[in-house]
Amino acid sequence: MNTKENLTVVWLKRDLRLHDNEAIYNAIDKGHRVLIIYVIENLLVNDKHYSKRHWDFIKQSILDINSDLLACNTKVLCVEGEIFAVFNQLLSHYNVTNVFSHQETGLLVTFNRDKEFIRYCRNNSIEWSENINNGVLRGLLDREDWFDKWENYMYQSQIPFEADSTNFLSTKEIDAISKYFHVADLTTEKSVNFQHGGRKMAWKYANTFFDSRHEKYMFNISKPEASRTSCSRLSPYIAWGNVSIREVFQKAKQVKEEGNNKRHLSAFISRLRWQAHFIQKFEMECTMENASVNKGYHKLKKSISESYRIAWEQGETGFPLVDASMRCLNTTGYVNFRMRAMLVSFFTHILWQPWQEATHHLSRNFLDFEPGIHFPQLQMQAGETGINNLRIYNPIKNGQEHDPDAIFIKKWVPELAHLPTPFIHEPYLMTPLDQQFNNCVLGKDYPSPIVNIRENRKRASDILWNMKNDAQVRRESLRILKRHTINNRSRMLRDE
C-alpha cells in the first residue's frame, strides 16, 4: 500500500511575490515539500468587479515568479476552477497537511468562500494558517493603538526568500499532475497601454521613482498628465502583491533620510499609511461593499439613468476633463487620485446617480483595483459617510487649475484639440458661429453637456448638507468615528 507524501500548500492570492512573503516562509519552515498554487477562480472570473486586464496582470506576475523559481526547479501551479475542486484533486495525490496564505480583505464572495474553506479544511484534517497582510488586522472592534501596531509591523525585518529544490515539488512532478487540472494559459497580449505585472517591473517603477521622479511628487500629484510620471505608479504592484507595503515603506524612509526631498517623500509615506487605513476600515466594516457605511444615507433615493451612466462610462458627457479622465482610465487603467475623485463626484453629485451604479465599471477599469480602497473611497467621494467633508468637484475649475494648457484633454479628447484653450475647457460656450468657425459642432463632433452643472451642483449640495443634520446620520457618524478614528491621527499626516 502506497502512503501519500505529506505536502504543504501555499495558496497565493494578492501576494504575488516570493520576497517578504510570510506564507511561503512559514510553509517551507514546516519541513514538508511545498507546492505553490494560484487558482483563477470561477467566482472571481464571473464577478463584475474583475476584467481581463486584472487577469493579464496576475498571469504576468505568476510568470515573473516562475522565472525566479527556476533556480529551485519548481513553479507555481496556476489552474482555473474552484478552490475546493482543486484541493480535492490534490488530496487524491498527496496528504495535504497544511495550507498557508495571507488574510484577504476582499469581496463578499471571497469572504464567503473563505468561511467555506475553513469548514473544508476542518473536514479534511488540514491546518489552514493565514498571515497578516501589509499590517491589516482582522477582528478589531476599534482603532485603539492600531496605528502604532501598523507602524511596528512596517519596521519589522523583511522576510527573505531562501529556498532550494529540496523544499518544493519539482517542475517535472508538477507537470505530471497538471493533466488532472485545468491549467491556466499564462500567455497574455502585449499591450503598451497597461503597466506590466511582476516584481521585476514593480522595482523598475520603484527605482526610477526613488531615484528622481519623486522630486516633483507634490508639485504634480493633482495634475492629470504630469502625475503619470511624478507619482510612483506602484499602486497595481501593491494591490496584487508584487511588492509588500513594508518594503516600499522602508525604501522610502531610507531614501528620505539620505536625500534632499524630504517633503515629497514624507507625503508619499503618509499615503502608504492612509492606504492601510482604508483597507483596515473595509476589513472592519465590509458591508460597505453594497451599502453606505452610514446607515442614515440608506434613505437617500436617486433615480437611475441608463443614459447618464453610459455617457459617463464612455467619456461622452460633454465635460472635457471628465471625458478625458474616463477615456484615459478605460484605455490605460490609471488616472491620478484627484481625477478618480472627480469622476465619482461627477457621477454621484452632478449626475445624481447612486454610487453603487459606478462600482463595477470603475473596478473593472482600475488596474490597481483593491476592494479595501475602492468601496470606502466611493462612499467618501459620494458624500455618504457623514464624517468627511463634502466635496463636489467642479470639472471646469479642476481642468483650468490642473490642466491649464489642456494638454491632458487634448490627448484624450482629440476632437477638441484644435480649439482655442478656453473653448477646450468649456466648449459649450461656443456660439453657433464659433462652432462653425472652429469646425466643431456640439452634438455632432462632441457632445453637448448632458446636464446643467450649476443647477445640479446646487441640488446635490443642498440635499447632502441638509442630510448631515439628520438624526440617524448624526448617530451613525458618531458610531463610525468611535469605531474608525485613529489614535495619533496627526501622525498619519506627516512622517516623523
C-alpha positions, -999 to +999 in steps of 0.1 A: +000+000+000+015+033-011+015+061+015+008+095+002+035+121+007+028+148+032+025+181+013+023+218+024+004+241+000+009+279-004-023+294-017-013+327-034-039+355-036-030+391-035+006+384-025+022+375-059+058+376-048+085+354-032+103+381-011+087+392+021+060+366+018+053+352+052+031+324+039+059+310+018+084+313+046+061+295+071+053+268+045+089+260+040+095+260+077+070+232+082+096+207+068+074+190+042+078+197+005+058+227-007+035+233-037+027+269-046-007+273-063-028+301-077-064+295-086-081+316-112-115+311-095-147+310-114-164+330-087-140+359-095-138+354-132-176+358-133-176+387-108-185+421-123-156+438-104-129+419-124-118+421-160-093+408-184-067+435-176-066+421-140-061+385-151-034+395-175-016+414-148-019+383-125-007+360-152+023+382-159+031+383-121+030+345-120+053+342-149+077+365-132+076+344-101+082+313-121+113+328-137+127+331-102+116+297-092+136+281-120+166+281-096+146+259-073+134+236-101+098+243-093+069+267-104+035+279-095+007+255-104-018+280-118-051+264-126-087+275-134-117+264-115-130+263-079-107+261-049-125+231-034-122+210-066-085+219-068-079+206-033-100+175-039-077+167-068-045+175-047-058+152-019-061+123-044-023+125-049-009+139-017-017+141+020-021+179+023-014+187+059-011+224+059-022+254+038-006+288+041-019+321+027-024+357+036-056+371+050-076+386+022-096+418+026-116+410-005-151+410-018-181+394-001-178+364-025-142+357-013-152+362+023-179+336+020-155+313+001-130+316+029-157+306+055-165+275+034-128+267+031-124+268+069-150+241+071-134+222+042-100+222+059-116+210+092-134+182+075-102+171+057-078+174+087-059+203+070-045+231+091-050+265+073-028+293+085-035+329+074-008+355+079-013+393+083-013+411+050+005+445+050-003+452+086-041+450+082-055+433+113-086+411+114-112+411+142-106+446+155-135+463+172-119+498+172-087+516+163-071+516+197-034+516+191-039+505+155-015+530+140+013+520+164+007+483+156+008+490+119+039+511+121+056+484+142+048+459+115+063+482+089+096+484+108+100+447+112+126+430+091+116+418+056+114+381+051+139+369+025+131+341+001+157+314+010+150+280-005+163+254-029+149+225-049+146+202-019+119+225-005+094+221-034+077+197-057+098+196-088+087+211-121+086+175-135+062+164-107+040+194-112+038+187-149+029+151-142-001+161-120-011+190-142-031+167-165-056+164-137-063+201-136-075+228-160-041+245-162-043+282-170-027+296-201-003+323-189+002+340-222-011+375-225-015+400-252+013+425-255+000+460-247+017+493-244-013+508-227-012+489-194+016+485-168+031+450-170+027+428-139+055+412-119+080+421-092+109+430-116+086+455-133+075+468-099+110+476-089+117+493-123+090+518-114+101+520-078+137+526-086+130+554-111+106+570-086+131+569-057+160+579-079+144+610-094+107+610-102+097+618-066+114+652-068+082+667-083+057+644-065+038+670-045+040+696-073+024+673-098+002+650-077-031+666-088-021+672-124-037+646-146-009+644-171+023+653-151+012+629-123+016+600-146+053+603-143+057+621-110+037+597-090+052+563-080+028+543-102+033+514-077-004+510-069-011+479-091+020+462-078+009+469-043-027+459-050-017+425-064+012+420-040+042+421-064+058+441-036+048+445+001+039+478+017+067+471+042+095+470+016+082+501-002+078+519+032+113+510+043+128+520+010+110+554+011+123+560+046+158+552+036+158+574+005+142+602+026+169+600+052+197+600+026+183+627+002+171+663+000+135+658-010+121+650+025+088+669+019+079+649-012+088+615+003+070+623+036+039+629+015+044+596-003+049+578+030+018+593+045-002+579+016+011+544+023-004+549+058-037+561+045-039+532+021-036+508+050-062+529+070-089+525+043-082+488+039-085+484+076-117+503+076-132+479+050-119+449+069-138+461+099-170+471+081-173+450+049-210+457+045-199+489+027-194+469-004-231+472-011-245+498+012-234+531+026-214+527+059-235+555+074-270+539+076-286+573+076-279+576+039-298+545+031-329+567+029-312+588+001-331+579-031-317+586-065-333+577-098-311+556-120-304+569-155-291+544-180-282+571-205-262+591-179-243+560-169-234+551-204-223+586-213-202+587-182-186+553-188-178+561-224-164+596-217-192+613-237-207+637-210-198+670-227-175+680-199-140+677-213-119+669-181-145+642-171-144+627-205-107+628-208-102+612-174-126+584-182-112+577-216-077+576-201-088+552-174-106+530-199-075+528-221-047+527-196-061+515-163-048+546-145-057+582-136-045+600-105-064+603-072-079+637-079-093+626-113-107+594-097-124+615-070-137+639-097-152+610-117-171+597-087-182+631-076-195+639-111-214+607-112-229+608-078-234+646-074-237+662-108-255+633-125-271+624-091-266+587-095-262+561-067-225+552-061-234+515-064-240+521-102-204+532-106-186+505-087-184+478-114-172+500-143-145+516-121-133+484-106-131+467-139-110+495-153-088+503-124-057+481-130-050+486-093-084+475-081-082+470-044-116+463-026-104+479+006-096+512-011-124+510-037-156+510-016-145+534+012-133+559-014-165+556-034-186+564-004-163+592+008-164+609-026-202+604-028-205+622+005-223+594+022-201+588+053-213+617+074-178+622+088-159+635+058-160+670+043-185+672+014-165+678-018-184+684-051-156+687-076-161+713-104-146+697-135-143+731-153-123+746-124-102+715-120-093+715-156-083+752-156-062+747-125-046+714-131-045+712-169-044+749-178-029+743-213-054+714-218-025+690-226-043+661-209-077+670-225-062+673-260-046+639-257-077+621-247-104+642-263-087+648-296-118+662-313-113+693-292-076+696-296-077+722-324-099+746-304-086+777-285-077+766-249-107+784-233-131+766-255-114+733-249-122+736-212-158+749-219-168+740-255-204+747-247-195+785-245-191+785-283-218+803-302-231+787-334-207+810-353-178+799-331-187+762-337-188+768-375-156+788-375-137+761-354-153+732-372-166+717-341-204+713-338-217+704-304-239+674-305-222+662-336-184+664-332-185+665-294-215+660-271-234+689-256-234+688-218-258+662-206-268+682-176-268+717-162-238+716-139-246+747-119-281+736-111-271+700-103-242+710-081-266+732-060-292+705-058-266+679-046-251+704-021-284+714-006-296+678-002-264+664+013-257+693+036-292+690+050-288+653+055-258+658+077-282+671+103-305+641+101-307+624+135-298+589+121-270+603+100-256+620+132-259+589+153-242+568+127-214+595+123-207+592+160-206+554+157-183+555+127-159+580+145-158+558+176-151+527+156-127+540+130-110+571+144-072+566+146-053+575+177-024+599+169-043+609+137-020+638+132+009+614+127-008+600+097-005+634+081+033+636+084+064+615+085+082+619+118 
